[in-house]
Amino acid sequence: MQLVASAVPVRDTPALTLDLLFFGDSRDLIYPLVDKAEYDDSVFESWKWTLPDAAVPLALTVFGDWIYSHADGIYLFSPSAANNCEIATVVEEIDWAIENISERAPWLYPQLLTELGNSGFERVRGKLLHFVTPLCLGGVLETSNVQQVNIREHTVGMQKLLRQL
């Protein structure tokens, strides 16, 4: 499961400035990215077998998807969906997308995050929102298909599954 990318050098990418951005009409809803303090670099390193050699991690979503830069763009690797896709050409586009998440960032599952937030669900620090039935196995984007798991447990479980696909 290796993403093929061009040989264009990686553009210097500044740190994402997403820490102050929220989505929807309420700051009470679940923020789509995980604070870097909640995980260490070994989590990203353990996913290297699925990514291009020069991938540079930028952020981790609350669903355990990696936003990373490589060659000529910004990509999202979704273990649950078992795919890599380009989501932007520069980091600033990610900021812009999150400011207008429901219209420009479907890869962050804004409707599901809104439903979870409206139901009173609160993400626990150090845990990810994990699909009980992964999307690549026919799982659905519904609150009943979401549970919280430790970041490490999510990583190990999803890696075992993806190695079998």
C-alpha positions in Angstrom: 0.0 0.0 0.0 2.6 2.6 -1.1 1.5 5.9 -2.5 3.3 6.8 -5.7 4.3 10.4 -5.9 6.4 12.5 -8.1 10.0 13.3 -7.5 9.4 17.0 -6.8 11.2 18.1 -3.6 9.1 18.6 -0.5 8.4 22.3 0.0 9.3 23.7 3.4 6.1 23.3 5.3 5.6 25.4 8.4 3.9 23.9 11.4 0.2 23.8 11.0 -1.6 26.7 12.7 -4.7 24.8 13.5 -4.7 25.0 17.3 -7.1 27.9 17.4 -9.6 26.8 14.7 -12.8 25.1 15.4 -15.6 24.0 13.2 -19.3 24.4 13.0 -21.2 27.0 15.0 -20.0 25.9 18.4 -16.7 25.6 20.2 -18.3 22.8 22.2 -18.0 20.4 19.3 -15.2 17.9 18.9 -12.0 19.4 17.4 -10.9 17.4 14.4 -7.1 17.2 15.1 -5.2 15.6 18.0 -2.8 17.7 20.0 0.8 16.7 19.2 1.4 16.3 23.0 -0.9 13.3 23.0 1.3 11.1 20.9 5.0 10.6 20.1 6.8 10.3 16.8 6.9 6.5 17.1 3.2 6.4 16.3 3.8 8.0 12.9 7.0 6.0 12.4 5.1 2.7 12.8 2.9 3.7 9.8 6.0 4.3 7.5 5.4 1.0 5.7 2.2 2.4 4.2 3.6 5.8 3.1 6.1 7.2 0.7 9.7 7.3 2.0 9.9 11.1 2.3 6.5 11.6 4.0 6.6 14.3 6.7 3.9 14.1 9.4 1.9 17.2 9.9 -1.1 16.2 12.0 -3.2 13.3 13.3 -7.0 13.5 13.1 -9.2 12.3 15.9 -10.1 9.3 13.7 -6.4 8.3 13.5 -5.9 9.5 9.9 -2.5 11.1 9.2 -2.1 14.4 7.3 1.4 14.4 5.8 3.4 16.3 3.2 5.2 14.6 0.4 6.6 15.8 -2.9 4.1 18.2 -4.4 1.2 18.1 -2.0 -0.4 17.4 1.3 -2.0 14.0 1.7 -4.3 12.1 4.1 -3.7 8.5 4.9 -6.8 6.9 6.4 -6.1 3.5 8.0 -9.9 2.9 8.4 -10.6 3.6 4.8 -7.3 1.9 3.7 -6.4 4.7 1.3 -4.1 7.7 0.7 -5.4 10.8 -1.1 -4.2 14.3 -1.8 -6.1 16.9 0.1 -4.2 20.1 -0.6 -1.2 21.5 -2.3 0.0 23.7 0.5 -0.4 23.7 4.3 -2.5 26.9 4.2 -5.2 25.1 2.3 -5.6 22.8 5.3 -6.2 25.8 7.6 -8.7 27.2 5.2 -10.5 23.8 4.9 -10.8 23.4 8.7 -12.2 26.9 9.0 -15.0 25.8 6.7 -14.9 22.1 7.5 -18.4 21.1 6.4 -17.9 22.4 2.9 -14.2 21.9 2.3 -12.9 19.0 4.5 -15.2 16.0 4.1 -12.1 13.8 4.9 -12.5 15.0 8.5 -16.1 13.6 8.7 -17.6 16.9 9.8 -21.2 15.6 10.0 -20.2 12.7 12.2 -18.1 15.0 14.4 -21.1 17.3 14.7 -23.5 14.4 15.6 -21.0 13.2 18.2 -20.6 16.6 19.7 -24.3 17.3 19.7 -24.9 14.0 21.5 -22.7 15.1 24.4 -19.8 12.8 23.4 -16.4 14.0 24.7 -13.1 12.8 23.4 -10.8 11.7 26.1 -7.2 13.0 25.8 -4.9 10.4 24.4 -7.6 8.4 22.7 -8.9 8.3 19.1 -12.3 7.9 17.7 -12.1 4.4 16.2 -14.6 2.8 13.8 -15.8 -0.4 15.4 -16.2 -1.7 11.8 -13.6 0.0 9.7 -14.8 1.9 6.6 -12.7 -0.4 4.3 -14.8 -3.4 5.6 -18.1 -1.7 5.1 -18.3 0.3 8.3 -20.7 3.3 8.3 -20.2 6.9 9.4 -22.6 6.7 12.3 -22.2 7.4 16.0 -23.0 3.8 16.8 -19.9 2.7 14.8 -17.5 4.9 16.9 -15.7 4.1 20.1 -12.7 5.6 21.8 -9.5 3.7 22.0 -6.0 4.5 23.1 -3.8 5.8 20.2 -1.4 2.9 20.5 -4.3 0.3 20.5 -5.8 1.9 17.4 -2.4 1.8 15.7 -1.7 -1.8 16.5 -5.2 -3.0 15.6 -5.4 -1.1 12.3 -2.0 -2.3 11.3 -2.9 -5.9 11.9 -6.0 -5.4 9.7 -4.2 -3.6 6.9 -1.4 -6.1 6.6 -4.1 -8.7 5.9 -5.8 -6.7 3.1 
